[in-house]
């Protein structure tokens, strides 16, 4: 089965230049990739081939050649390839930076509904309502359950429109999330505004860049109370 999956993906994405989620393949990753699931309590519960839906942030996996949706209630985190995702209220967010003491930068990738509303999505209408209807009807990622043959999904992977996506970064400090932006950073407890502004200027922080946010996270970890 593993060999069959690998061959199918090799055929599908051969010569692909740059990956973008599409209506027929609304996933964060270009292919289902080997990984490990960790439940709350640190228990390793499953190994397999996984992907993340950009429609609802849920974990999808392959079982006996069929795409299924994982139960998100007890899922704490999942490692897919070299990436780690944390379950935040039922939505998987990728860890892009981490500091000791429970400090993280998380990245959420989701469908940009405003941009999708501007796209011809097959209903003869360009509206947010039509966009929502289209997303809810996606064969692979729509709804809370999926029972779709992997081969069928692969065959439809290049169908439909390219899905516009947006990235959002947050700081996870302990159990609380904060927007990863300048105003939030300067208002955090323990952060001296004058010193912090000097740090931002010297480091030339770009708030939409993961590398910059990693520097900010380290500063937060070293200065927060």
C-alpha positions in Angstrom: 0.0 0.0 0.0 2.8 2.4 0.9 4.5 1.7 -2.5 1.2 2.3 -4.3 0.6 5.6 -2.6 4.2 6.7 -3.4 3.8 5.8 -7.0 0.5 7.5 -7.4 1.9 10.8 -5.9 5.0 10.5 -8.0 2.8 10.3 -11.1 0.5 13.1 -10.0 3.0 15.8 -9.1 5.8 15.0 -11.6 6.9 18.2 -13.1 4.8 20.4 -10.8 6.4 23.8 -10.4 4.8 25.3 -7.3 2.1 23.8 -5.2 -1.1 25.6 -4.4 -4.2 24.1 -2.7 -7.1 23.6 -5.2 -10.8 22.9 -5.1 -10.0 19.3 -5.9 -7.1 19.0 -3.4 -7.7 21.5 -0.6 -4.7 20.6 1.5 -1.8 22.3 3.1 0.6 19.8 1.8 1.1 18.6 -1.7 0.8 15.0 -0.7 -0.1 12.8 2.3 3.1 12.4 4.3 4.3 10.0 7.0 3.8 11.2 10.6 2.9 10.5 14.2 -0.1 11.6 16.2 0.3 12.5 19.9 -2.8 12.6 22.2 -3.3 14.7 25.3 -1.1 13.2 28.0 1.8 12.6 25.6 0.6 9.3 24.4 1.6 8.3 20.8 -1.7 7.1 19.3 -1.1 6.5 15.6 1.4 6.5 12.8 0.4 6.9 9.2 0.1 9.2 6.2 -1.4 12.6 7.0 -2.4 16.0 5.6 -4.1 19.1 6.9 -7.2 20.6 5.4 -7.0 24.4 4.6 -10.8 24.5 4.7 -11.4 23.5 8.4 -7.9 22.8 9.8 -8.6 19.2 10.5 -6.2 16.3 10.3 -6.9 13.9 7.4 -5.3 10.5 7.1 -5.2 7.5 4.8 -6.7 4.2 5.9 -6.8 1.2 3.6 -6.7 3.5 0.6 -9.4 5.8 1.9 -9.1 9.4 3.1 -10.6 9.8 6.6 -10.8 12.7 9.2 -9.2 12.2 12.6 -11.1 12.7 15.8 -9.8 16.1 17.0 -11.2 15.8 20.5 -8.2 14.0 22.0 -5.5 15.0 19.5 -2.9 17.2 21.0 -0.3 17.4 18.2 0.9 15.7 15.1 4.3 15.5 13.4 4.0 15.3 9.6 7.4 14.9 7.9 9.6 17.6 9.6 6.7 19.8 10.6 4.8 19.8 14.0 1.2 21.0 14.3 -0.6 21.8 17.5 -4.4 21.3 17.9 -5.9 24.7 18.8 -9.7 24.4 19.3 -10.0 21.8 16.5 -7.7 23.6 14.1 -4.1 22.4 13.5 -1.5 25.2 13.6 2.1 24.7 12.6 4.9 25.4 15.0 7.4 27.7 13.3 9.4 28.7 16.5 9.6 27.5 20.0 11.4 28.6 23.2 11.6 26.8 26.6 8.9 27.7 29.0 5.9 27.2 26.8 6.5 29.9 24.2 5.6 29.2 20.5 5.0 31.0 17.2 2.2 29.2 15.4 1.1 29.5 11.7 -2.4 29.0 10.6 -3.2 28.6 6.9 -6.8 28.8 5.8 -8.9 29.7 2.8 -9.1 33.4 2.2 -12.9 33.8 2.0 -12.8 37.4 0.8 -10.5 36.5 -2.1 -12.5 33.4 -2.9 -15.6 35.5 -3.2 -14.0 37.4 -6.0 -13.3 34.2 -8.0 -15.7 32.5 -10.4 -16.4 29.3 -8.4 -18.9 27.7 -10.7 -22.2 29.0 -9.5 -22.4 31.9 -11.9 -22.0 34.2 -8.9 -19.2 36.0 -7.2 -20.2 36.2 -3.6 -19.2 35.2 -0.1 -22.4 33.1 0.1 -21.6 31.2 -3.0 -18.0 30.7 -1.8 -19.3 29.3 1.5 -21.6 26.9 -0.4 -18.8 25.8 -2.6 -16.4 25.1 0.4 -19.1 23.2 2.3 -19.5 21.0 -0.8 -15.8 20.1 -1.3 -15.6 16.4 -1.8 -12.4 16.0 0.2 -12.5 18.5 3.0 -16.1 19.4 3.4 -18.0 18.4 6.5 -16.6 16.6 9.6 -16.2 13.2 8.0 -14.6 12.0 4.8 -14.8 8.6 3.2 -13.2 9.1 -0.2 -10.9 6.7 -2.1 -7.4 8.1 -2.3 -7.3 7.3 -6.0 -10.5 9.3 -6.6 -9.1 12.3 -4.7 -5.8 12.1 -6.7 -7.7 12.0 -9.9 -9.5 15.2 -8.9 -6.5 16.9 -7.4 -6.1 19.3 -10.3 -9.8 20.0 -10.8 -11.5 23.3 -10.0 -10.1 26.7 -9.1 -6.9 27.4 -7.1 -7.9 28.2 -3.5 -6.6 31.5 -2.3 -5.1 31.1 1.2 -4.0 33.4 3.9 -1.4 33.0 6.6 -1.9 34.1 10.2 0.7 34.0 12.9 0.1 33.9 16.6 2.2 33.8 19.8 1.2 30.9 22.1 2.3 31.7 25.6 1.3 29.0 28.0 -2.3 28.3 27.1 -3.1 31.7 25.6 -2.8 32.9 22.1 -1.9 36.5 21.1 -1.8 38.1 17.6 1.8 38.2 16.4 1.8 41.9 15.7 3.7 44.9 17.0 1.0 46.4 19.2 0.3 43.1 20.9 4.0 42.5 21.5 4.5 45.9 23.0 1.6 45.4 25.4 2.7 42.0 26.8 3.4 41.9 30.5 7.1 42.3 31.2 8.0 44.0 28.0 9.5 47.4 28.3 8.3 49.4 25.4 11.3 51.6 24.9 13.7 48.7 24.9 11.4 46.6 22.8 11.1 49.3 20.2 14.9 49.5 20.0 15.1 45.8 19.6 12.5 45.8 16.7 14.4 48.6 14.9 17.8 47.0 15.4 16.6 43.5 14.3 14.6 45.0 11.4 11.6 42.8 12.4 9.1 41.9 9.6 5.9 40.8 11.2 4.9 38.5 8.2 8.2 36.6 8.3 8.6 33.5 10.4 12.3 34.1 11.0 11.6 37.6 12.4 8.8 36.2 14.6 11.3 33.7 16.0 13.5 36.5 17.1 10.6 38.3 18.7 9.5 35.0 20.5 13.0 34.7 22.0 12.8 38.3 23.2 9.4 37.6 24.8 10.7 34.4 26.5 13.7 36.3 28.0 11.7 39.3 29.2 8.2 38.1 30.1 7.2 37.8 33.7 
